[in-house]
Amino acid sequence: MRNTTDTGNSVLETWLTQEQVVRQRLDAGAGPGVAQPDQVAGKTGLEVMQGLLSGELPYASIAKTLDFVLIEVSPGQAIFQGAPGLNHMNPLGTVHGGWFATLLDSALGCAVHTMMPPGRGYTTADLSVKLVKALTPKVQRVRAIGQVVHCGRQLATAEARLVGPDGTLYAHASTACLVFDMPSSTGNKP
């Protein structure tokens, strides 16, 4: 019987390999920045998220600043992986709650983004984060797994969990997002 340390190490190795592949693709792609309106026009939210993951579209600069990366997207789901480091610590010696919140918010929002049809957007209206276990840089990687619970014409909700490779839960979060028509480049509705 394998112990949880062996299983956690095996999962960590898989996570690190997947992260390396994604980071190489992103480094060869558009890099950090903001997509231009013509780059996303006519695309679904899932197509935009797939474009970010492929390196075709620029990814958010904050991911580089806080050392996390989009790992996977699918309809209604987004997974980010982060490396908590010394520069993310609070004065008490654990990772700052804002780092948890940013990683979880990214997974939540991007999960909602995958559900947007062309011409529709969203914004976070509410974010609730529950930190359930301290996180230190001894934990090499964590994953924020965001999953849409509901996506309607005006409101979307999602939940996310922040877990380590051994399955330890560090935090969980929920969001409510307002959904709306995006203005076209001419200022009119699509």
SULLIN-V482502 format. One record per pair of residues at least 24 apart in sequence whose ideal C-beta (glycine too) atoms are under 10 Angstrom apart, sorted by sequence separation. I is the first residue (numbers start at 1). GAP is how many residues later the second one is. D is the distance in whole Angstrom. If there is no record, write none. Layout:
i=I gap=GAP d=D
i=I gap=GAP d=D
//
This chain:
i=29 gap=24 d=9
i=30 gap=24 d=9
i=31 gap=24 d=8
i=33 gap=24 d=9
i=34 gap=24 d=6
i=35 gap=24 d=9
i=49 gap=24 d=4
i=50 gap=24 d=9
i=80 gap=24 d=9
i=82 gap=24 d=9
i=104 gap=24 d=10
i=105 gap=24 d=8
i=140 gap=24 d=9
i=141 gap=24 d=6
i=154 gap=24 d=7
i=155 gap=24 d=6
i=29 gap=25 d=7
i=30 gap=25 d=6
i=33 gap=25 d=3
i=34 gap=25 d=10
i=35 gap=25 d=10
i=48 gap=25 d=9
i=49 gap=25 d=9
i=53 gap=25 d=9
i=80 gap=25 d=10
i=82 gap=25 d=10
i=104 gap=25 d=6
i=139 gap=25 d=5
i=140 gap=25 d=8
i=149 gap=25 d=8
i=154 gap=25 d=6
i=26 gap=26 d=8
i=29 gap=26 d=2
i=30 gap=26 d=7
i=32 gap=26 d=6
i=33 gap=26 d=8
i=34 gap=26 d=8
i=49 gap=26 d=10
i=52 gap=26 d=10
i=80 gap=26 d=5
i=81 gap=26 d=10
i=101 gap=26 d=7
i=103 gap=26 d=10
i=104 gap=26 d=10
i=139 gap=26 d=8
i=142 gap=26 d=9
i=144 gap=26 d=9
i=149 gap=26 d=9
i=150 gap=26 d=9
i=151 gap=26 d=9
i=153 gap=26 d=6
i=154 gap=26 d=8
i=26 gap=27 d=8
i=28 gap=27 d=6
i=29 gap=27 d=6
i=30 gap=27 d=6
i=31 gap=27 d=6
i=32 gap=27 d=6
i=33 gap=27 d=9
i=34 gap=27 d=8
i=46 gap=27 d=7
i=80 gap=27 d=5
i=101 gap=27 d=10
i=102 gap=27 d=10
i=104 gap=27 d=10
i=135 gap=27 d=8
i=139 gap=27 d=9
i=142 gap=27 d=10
i=143 gap=27 d=10
i=144 gap=27 d=8
i=145 gap=27 d=10
i=146 gap=27 d=8
i=148 gap=27 d=10
i=149 gap=27 d=10
i=152 gap=27 d=7
i=153 gap=27 d=9
i=25 gap=28 d=8
i=26 gap=28 d=9
i=27 gap=28 d=8
i=29 gap=28 d=8
i=30 gap=28 d=4
i=31 gap=28 d=8
i=32 gap=28 d=7
i=33 gap=28 d=7
i=45 gap=28 d=9
i=46 gap=28 d=8
i=49 gap=28 d=10
i=78 gap=28 d=8
i=79 gap=28 d=7
i=80 gap=28 d=10
i=101 gap=28 d=5
i=142 gap=28 d=6
i=144 gap=28 d=10
i=146 gap=28 d=10
i=151 gap=28 d=7
i=153 gap=28 d=10
i=25 gap=29 d=7
i=26 gap=29 d=5
i=29 gap=29 d=8
i=30 gap=29 d=8
i=32 gap=29 d=4
i=46 gap=29 d=6
i=49 gap=29 d=7
i=78 gap=29 d=5
i=100 gap=29 d=6
i=122 gap=29 d=9
i=132 gap=29 d=10
i=133 gap=29 d=9
i=135 gap=29 d=8
i=139 gap=29 d=8
i=142 gap=29 d=9
i=144 gap=29 d=8
i=146 gap=29 d=8
i=148 gap=29 d=10
i=25 gap=30 d=5
i=29 gap=30 d=8
i=31 gap=30 d=9
i=32 gap=30 d=9
i=45 gap=30 d=9
i=46 gap=30 d=9
i=66 gap=30 d=10
i=77 gap=30 d=9
i=78 gap=30 d=8
i=80 gap=30 d=8
i=100 gap=30 d=9
i=101 gap=30 d=9
i=125 gap=30 d=8
i=132 gap=30 d=9
i=22 gap=31 d=7
i=24 gap=31 d=9
i=25 gap=31 d=10
i=32 gap=31 d=7
i=44 gap=31 d=9
i=68 gap=31 d=9
i=78 gap=31 d=8
i=79 gap=31 d=9
i=98 gap=31 d=10
i=100 gap=31 d=6
i=120 gap=31 d=10
i=125 gap=31 d=10
i=126 gap=31 d=9
i=128 gap=31 d=10
i=129 gap=31 d=9
i=131 gap=31 d=9
i=133 gap=31 d=9
i=139 gap=31 d=8
i=22 gap=32 d=10
i=23 gap=32 d=10
i=26 gap=32 d=9
i=32 gap=32 d=5
i=46 gap=32 d=10
i=66 gap=32 d=9
i=67 gap=32 d=9
i=78 gap=32 d=4
i=79 gap=32 d=9
i=97 gap=32 d=7
i=114 gap=32 d=9
i=122 gap=32 d=10
i=124 gap=32 d=10
i=125 gap=32 d=10
i=130 gap=32 d=10
i=22 gap=33 d=9
i=26 gap=33 d=6
i=31 gap=33 d=9
i=32 gap=33 d=9
i=66 gap=33 d=6
i=77 gap=33 d=9
i=78 gap=33 d=4
i=111 gap=33 d=10
i=113 gap=33 d=10
i=115 gap=33 d=6
i=120 gap=33 d=9
i=122 gap=33 d=9
i=129 gap=33 d=9
i=135 gap=33 d=9
i=68 gap=34 d=8
i=77 gap=34 d=5
i=78 gap=34 d=8
i=97 gap=34 d=6
i=110 gap=34 d=10
i=111 gap=34 d=9
i=112 gap=34 d=8
i=114 gap=34 d=7
i=122 gap=34 d=6
i=124 gap=34 d=10
i=68 gap=35 d=5
i=76 gap=35 d=6
i=78 gap=35 d=7
i=100 gap=35 d=7
i=111 gap=35 d=4
i=113 gap=35 d=10
i=115 gap=35 d=10
i=116 gap=35 d=8
i=133 gap=35 d=6
i=135 gap=35 d=5
i=66 gap=36 d=6
i=67 gap=36 d=10
i=70 gap=36 d=8
i=71 gap=36 d=10
i=75 gap=36 d=9
i=76 gap=36 d=9
i=78 gap=36 d=6
i=95 gap=36 d=9
i=99 gap=36 d=8
i=107 gap=36 d=8
i=108 gap=36 d=8
i=110 gap=36 d=6
i=111 gap=36 d=6
i=112 gap=36 d=6
i=115 gap=36 d=4
i=132 gap=36 d=9
i=133 gap=36 d=7
i=134 gap=36 d=8
i=135 gap=36 d=8
i=26 gap=37 d=9
i=65 gap=37 d=9
i=66 gap=37 d=7
i=69 gap=37 d=10
i=70 gap=37 d=9
i=73 gap=37 d=7
i=74 gap=37 d=9
i=77 gap=37 d=7
i=94 gap=37 d=9
i=107 gap=37 d=4
i=108 gap=37 d=10
i=109 gap=37 d=8
i=111 gap=37 d=5
i=112 gap=37 d=10
i=114 gap=37 d=9
i=115 gap=37 d=10
i=132 gap=37 d=6
i=133 gap=37 d=5
i=26 gap=38 d=9
i=68 gap=38 d=7
i=73 gap=38 d=8
i=76 gap=38 d=6
i=77 gap=38 d=10
i=97 gap=38 d=10
i=106 gap=38 d=7
i=107 gap=38 d=6
i=108 gap=38 d=5
i=111 gap=38 d=9
i=112 gap=38 d=10
i=132 gap=38 d=7
i=133 gap=38 d=8
i=63 gap=39 d=9
i=68 gap=39 d=9
i=75 gap=39 d=6
i=76 gap=39 d=6
i=94 gap=39 d=10
i=95 gap=39 d=8
i=96 gap=39 d=9
i=103 gap=39 d=7
i=105 gap=39 d=9
i=107 gap=39 d=3
i=108 gap=39 d=9
i=112 gap=39 d=7
i=130 gap=39 d=10
i=131 gap=39 d=7
i=132 gap=39 d=6
i=62 gap=40 d=7
i=63 gap=40 d=9
i=66 gap=40 d=9
i=70 gap=40 d=7
i=73 gap=40 d=9
i=74 gap=40 d=7
i=75 gap=40 d=7
i=94 gap=40 d=4
i=95 gap=40 d=4
i=103 gap=40 d=9
i=104 gap=40 d=5
i=106 gap=40 d=8
i=107 gap=40 d=9
i=108 gap=40 d=9
i=111 gap=40 d=9
i=116 gap=40 d=9
i=131 gap=40 d=5
i=132 gap=40 d=7
i=73 gap=41 d=6
i=93 gap=41 d=9
i=94 gap=41 d=6
i=95 gap=41 d=7
i=103 gap=41 d=4
i=104 gap=41 d=9
i=105 gap=41 d=9
i=115 gap=41 d=7
i=130 gap=41 d=6
i=131 gap=41 d=9
i=92 gap=42 d=9
i=94 gap=42 d=6
i=95 gap=42 d=7
i=100 gap=42 d=9
i=102 gap=42 d=9
i=104 gap=42 d=7
i=129 gap=42 d=6
i=130 gap=42 d=5
i=131 gap=42 d=10
i=26 gap=43 d=7
i=63 gap=43 d=7
i=93 gap=43 d=7
i=94 gap=43 d=9
i=99 gap=43 d=10
i=103 gap=43 d=10
i=113 gap=43 d=9
i=115 gap=43 d=9
i=129 gap=43 d=8
i=130 gap=43 d=7
i=26 gap=44 d=8
i=62 gap=44 d=8
i=93 gap=44 d=10
i=95 gap=44 d=9
i=100 gap=44 d=9
i=112 gap=44 d=5
i=128 gap=44 d=9
i=129 gap=44 d=4
i=130 gap=44 d=9
i=111 gap=45 d=9
i=112 gap=45 d=8
i=128 gap=45 d=6
i=129 gap=45 d=9
i=23 gap=46 d=6
i=60 gap=46 d=8
i=89 gap=46 d=9
i=112 gap=46 d=5
i=127 gap=46 d=7
i=128 gap=46 d=5
i=129 gap=46 d=9
i=22 gap=47 d=6
i=88 gap=47 d=9
i=89 gap=47 d=8
i=95 gap=47 d=9
i=109 gap=47 d=10
i=111 gap=47 d=5
i=127 gap=47 d=8
i=128 gap=47 d=7
i=22 gap=48 d=7
i=23 gap=48 d=10
i=88 gap=48 d=10
i=89 gap=48 d=7
i=108 gap=48 d=10
i=110 gap=48 d=9
i=111 gap=48 d=9
i=126 gap=48 d=8
i=127 gap=48 d=5
i=128 gap=48 d=9
i=19 gap=49 d=10
i=22 gap=49 d=6
i=88 gap=49 d=8
i=108 gap=49 d=9
i=109 gap=49 d=8
i=111 gap=49 d=7
i=126 gap=49 d=6
i=127 gap=49 d=8
i=19 gap=50 d=6
i=21 gap=50 d=10
i=22 gap=50 d=9
i=60 gap=50 d=9
i=86 gap=50 d=10
i=87 gap=50 d=9
i=108 gap=50 d=5
i=110 gap=50 d=10
i=125 gap=50 d=8
i=126 gap=50 d=4
i=127 gap=50 d=9
i=18 gap=51 d=10
i=84 gap=51 d=5
i=86 gap=51 d=6
i=107 gap=51 d=8
i=108 gap=51 d=8
i=109 gap=51 d=10
i=124 gap=51 d=6
i=125 gap=51 d=5
i=126 gap=51 d=8
i=19 gap=52 d=7
i=84 gap=52 d=7
i=85 gap=52 d=5
i=107 gap=52 d=10
i=108 gap=52 d=5
i=124 gap=52 d=8
i=125 gap=52 d=6
i=126 gap=52 d=10
i=18 gap=53 d=6
i=82 gap=53 d=10
i=84 gap=53 d=5
i=107 gap=53 d=5
i=122 gap=53 d=10
i=124 gap=53 d=6
i=125 gap=53 d=5
i=18 gap=54 d=8
i=83 gap=54 d=8
i=84 gap=54 d=9
i=104 gap=54 d=10
i=106 gap=54 d=9
i=107 gap=54 d=9
i=123 gap=54 d=6
i=124 gap=54 d=8
i=125 gap=54 d=10
i=84 gap=55 d=6
i=85 gap=55 d=10
i=104 gap=55 d=10
i=105 gap=55 d=8
i=107 gap=55 d=8
i=122 gap=55 d=4
i=123 gap=55 d=5
i=15 gap=56 d=8
i=83 gap=56 d=9
i=84 gap=56 d=8
i=104 gap=56 d=5
i=121 gap=56 d=10
i=122 gap=56 d=6
i=123 gap=56 d=9
i=53 gap=57 d=10
i=82 gap=57 d=10
i=83 gap=57 d=7
i=84 gap=57 d=8
i=103 gap=57 d=9
i=104 gap=57 d=8
i=121 gap=57 d=9
i=122 gap=57 d=5
i=123 gap=57 d=8
i=23 gap=58 d=10
i=52 gap=58 d=8
i=83 gap=58 d=6
i=84 gap=58 d=7
i=104 gap=58 d=6
i=121 gap=58 d=7
i=122 gap=58 d=7
i=22 gap=59 d=8
i=82 gap=59 d=7
i=83 gap=59 d=8
i=103 gap=59 d=6
i=120 gap=59 d=6
i=121 gap=59 d=6
i=81 gap=60 d=6
i=82 gap=60 d=6
i=120 gap=60 d=7
i=121 gap=60 d=8
i=122 gap=60 d=10
i=18 gap=61 d=10
i=49 gap=61 d=6
i=52 gap=61 d=9
i=81 gap=61 d=7
i=82 gap=61 d=8
i=101 gap=61 d=10
i=116 gap=61 d=10
i=119 gap=61 d=10
i=120 gap=61 d=6
i=121 gap=61 d=4
i=19 gap=62 d=6
i=48 gap=62 d=9
i=49 gap=62 d=9
i=80 gap=62 d=9
i=81 gap=62 d=5
i=82 gap=62 d=7
i=100 gap=62 d=6
i=115 gap=62 d=10
i=117 gap=62 d=10
i=119 gap=62 d=6
i=120 gap=62 d=6
i=121 gap=62 d=9
i=18 gap=63 d=8
i=19 gap=63 d=10
i=80 gap=63 d=7
i=81 gap=63 d=8
i=99 gap=63 d=10
i=112 gap=63 d=7
i=116 gap=63 d=7
i=119 gap=63 d=6
i=19 gap=64 d=8
i=49 gap=64 d=6
i=50 gap=64 d=9
i=79 gap=64 d=6
i=80 gap=64 d=5
i=81 gap=64 d=10
i=111 gap=64 d=9
i=112 gap=64 d=10
i=113 gap=64 d=9
i=115 gap=64 d=9
i=118 gap=64 d=9
i=119 gap=64 d=9
i=16 gap=65 d=9
i=45 gap=65 d=9
i=48 gap=65 d=7
i=49 gap=65 d=5
i=79 gap=65 d=7
i=80 gap=65 d=8
i=108 gap=65 d=6
i=112 gap=65 d=5
i=119 gap=65 d=8
i=15 gap=66 d=6
i=45 gap=66 d=10
i=48 gap=66 d=9
i=78 gap=66 d=8
i=79 gap=66 d=5
i=80 gap=66 d=8
i=104 gap=66 d=10
i=107 gap=66 d=8
i=108 gap=66 d=8
i=109 gap=66 d=7
i=111 gap=66 d=10
i=116 gap=66 d=9
i=16 gap=67 d=10
i=45 gap=67 d=8
i=46 gap=67 d=8
i=47 gap=67 d=9
i=49 gap=67 d=9
i=78 gap=67 d=8
i=79 gap=67 d=7
i=103 gap=67 d=10
i=104 gap=67 d=6
i=108 gap=67 d=4
i=112 gap=67 d=8
i=45 gap=68 d=4
i=46 gap=68 d=4
i=48 gap=68 d=8
i=77 gap=68 d=7
i=78 gap=68 d=5
i=79 gap=68 d=10
i=103 gap=68 d=9
i=104 gap=68 d=8
i=105 gap=68 d=7
i=107 gap=68 d=10
i=108 gap=68 d=10
i=109 gap=68 d=7
i=44 gap=69 d=9
i=45 gap=69 d=5
i=46 gap=69 d=8
i=47 gap=69 d=10
i=77 gap=69 d=7
i=78 gap=69 d=9
i=104 gap=69 d=4
i=108 gap=69 d=8
i=44 gap=70 d=8
i=45 gap=70 d=6
i=46 gap=70 d=8
i=48 gap=70 d=10
i=71 gap=70 d=10
i=76 gap=70 d=9
i=77 gap=70 d=5
i=78 gap=70 d=9
i=100 gap=70 d=7
i=101 gap=70 d=8
i=103 gap=70 d=9
i=104 gap=70 d=9
i=105 gap=70 d=7
i=119 gap=70 d=8
i=120 gap=70 d=9
i=44 gap=71 d=9
i=45 gap=71 d=3
i=46 gap=71 d=10
i=47 gap=71 d=8
i=72 gap=71 d=9
i=76 gap=71 d=6
i=77 gap=71 d=7
i=100 gap=71 d=5
i=104 gap=71 d=9
i=119 gap=71 d=4
i=44 gap=72 d=6
i=45 gap=72 d=8
i=71 gap=72 d=7
i=76 gap=72 d=4
i=100 gap=72 d=10
i=101 gap=72 d=7
i=118 gap=72 d=7
i=43 gap=73 d=9
i=44 gap=73 d=6
i=45 gap=73 d=9
i=68 gap=73 d=9
i=71 gap=73 d=9
i=72 gap=73 d=9
i=73 gap=73 d=10
i=74 gap=73 d=10
i=75 gap=73 d=8
i=76 gap=73 d=9
i=100 gap=73 d=8
i=117 gap=73 d=10
i=43 gap=74 d=10
i=44 gap=74 d=6
i=67 gap=74 d=10
i=68 gap=74 d=9
i=71 gap=74 d=9
i=76 gap=74 d=10
i=97 gap=74 d=9
i=43 gap=75 d=6
i=44 gap=75 d=10
i=45 gap=75 d=8
i=68 gap=75 d=10
i=76 gap=75 d=7
i=95 gap=75 d=9
i=42 gap=76 d=5
i=43 gap=76 d=10
i=44 gap=76 d=9
i=45 gap=76 d=8
i=68 gap=76 d=8
i=75 gap=76 d=10
i=41 gap=77 d=8
i=42 gap=77 d=8
i=45 gap=77 d=8
i=40 gap=78 d=9
i=41 gap=78 d=9
i=76 gap=80 d=10
i=78 gap=80 d=9
i=80 gap=80 d=9
i=82 gap=80 d=8
i=40 gap=81 d=10
i=77 gap=81 d=9
i=79 gap=81 d=9
i=76 gap=82 d=8
i=78 gap=82 d=9
i=80 gap=82 d=9
i=77 gap=83 d=10
i=81 gap=84 d=10
i=84 gap=86 d=9
i=45 gap=106 d=10
i=19 gap=122 d=7
i=16 gap=124 d=8
i=19 gap=124 d=10
i=15 gap=125 d=9
i=16 gap=125 d=7
i=15 gap=126 d=5
i=12 gap=127 d=10
i=15 gap=127 d=9
i=12 gap=128 d=6
i=15 gap=128 d=7
i=12 gap=129 d=6
i=11 gap=130 d=9
i=8 gap=131 d=10
i=11 gap=132 d=10
i=41 gap=141 d=9
i=40 gap=142 d=9
i=41 gap=143 d=8
i=41 gap=144 d=8
i=37 gap=145 d=9
i=37 gap=146 d=10
i=37 gap=147 d=9
i=38 gap=147 d=8
i=37 gap=148 d=5
i=42 gap=148 d=9
i=15 gap=149 d=10
i=16 gap=149 d=9
i=41 gap=149 d=9
i=15 gap=150 d=6
i=14 gap=151 d=8
i=11 gap=152 d=10
i=12 gap=152 d=8
i=13 gap=152 d=9
i=11 gap=153 d=9
i=12 gap=153 d=4
i=11 gap=154 d=4
i=12 gap=154 d=8
i=10 gap=155 d=8
i=11 gap=155 d=7
i=8 gap=156 d=7
i=9 gap=156 d=8
i=10 gap=156 d=10
i=11 gap=156 d=8
i=8 gap=157 d=5
i=9 gap=157 d=8
i=7 gap=158 d=8
i=8 gap=158 d=3
i=7 gap=159 d=7
i=8 gap=159 d=8
i=6 gap=160 d=10
i=7 gap=160 d=8
i=8 gap=160 d=8
i=5 gap=161 d=7
i=4 gap=162 d=5
i=3 gap=163 d=10
i=4 gap=163 d=8
i=4 gap=164 d=9
//
